[in-house]
Amino acid sequence: MCAKSRKAVRYEILGRVESEELSAFPGTLLDISTLGCKIHYSNPVVVALENEYTVKIKFTDRDLPETLTMICQPVWASEDNGSTDIGFKFLHSPDTDTLLRYITILHIDSQDAGGVESQIVENECQFI
């Protein structure tokens, strides 16, 4: 889906995803928002778009919640050269509140992480 037509900002964040219903192998979280996420599998995965799946997300960043358990429904799936990408929307889940707090942290961090411009305090150059 085009980024301009999304209802929520997606944050590129890595994590490990496990779902016994989808694959015996773990997937990789590529991005996440309050409404959904994108997961990559290095193997072919058969996905039924009408089904709901339980996914456990483990973030690589140690400052984030250790694991989120989310109930998801696939919106789209794409297979290419033996790997599969799946776009999920989140349904009401056990860790919805934790996800919302986490996304708030990501939003604040993205605002604070401005470029070099945010570190410039004067208009004049000083040589030291």
N, C-alpha and C positions, 0 to 999 in steps of 0.2 A: 504494500500500500504506500502511496506517495506520502512523504513526511508532512507535506502541507495539509493533507486531508485527515491527519490523525487527530483524535480527540484528546490525547494525552501525550506529553513529551516522553520520548523513549531515551533511556540512558544506557550507553554502551558500558556494560559491566560483565566481567567473566565469572562463570560459576560452573559447577558440575551439576547435572540434572539426572535423576534416576526415576524411572517409571517402569515397573515390572510389566505393566499392561502394554507398553509400547515396544520395549527392547530389553534384551538381557544385558546389553552394553549401555554404559552411561552416555549421555549427550552433553553438549556444551551450551551453556547459556550465552547468547550473544548480546541481547539487550533486554531491557525490562521497563515497564511503566506501571501506573496504577491499574491499567486495564488489561495488560497482557504482556507477552514476551515472545522472543524468537529463540528457538532451540535448533542446534545443528547436531546431527548424528553422522558419524563417519561411515555408517553402514546403511543399507536400505532398510526403511521402516514402513510397514503397512499401517496407514492411518485411516480410520473411519471418521469422517467429518461430523457425523451425527452423534458420536460417542463422547462421553466425559472421561477424563483421565486424571488420576492423582499423580502429581509430580512433586518430588522433593528436590529443592534447590539448595545447594551448598555453595556459598560465595567464597571466592578466593581471597577477598579482602578481609583481614582479621578484625577490622573495626565494625563489621556488619554482623547481623544475626547469623548464628551458626547454620541453621537450616530453616527453610520455610516449606510447609506442606500446603500446596495449592491444588484446588480442583480446577481443571482447565477443559476448554472445548477447542479443538482445532478449527481455525478459520480457513487456513490454506496449508498446503504441503507441496513441496517441490523436490523431486529427486533428480540428481545429476551425477553421472559417473560413479554410481554406487553410494553416494552420500545423500542425506535427506535433511532439508530445512523445513521446520514447521512453525507457523505463526499461531499462537494460542491466545484466546481471550480468557481472563480469569473469571470464574464464577465465585459465589460466596464460599469462602474456604476457612479452615481452622485458623490460618495465619493471616487473614486479610488485614487485621489491625496492625500487625507487625510489619506487613508489606507497606502499608500507608505511612507508618513512621519512618521506615527505611527510605522510601521515595522522597519524603520531606528532607531527610538528611542529604540525599543525593542532589536535590534541587538547591539546597543551601550551599553545598560544596561547589556545585557548578557555577553559582553566582560569585563565590569567593575566589574561584580559580581563574579570574580574568587574566588577560594577557599582560604583557610588559607594561602596557599603558596604565594599568591599575596601580603599578608600583612607582610611577613617575610622580614626584611631589612638587617639582619646580619646573618652570619653563626654560630656565637657563642651564647651560652645561657647565659643570665645574670639574676642573682637572685637579687631581690630588697627587 
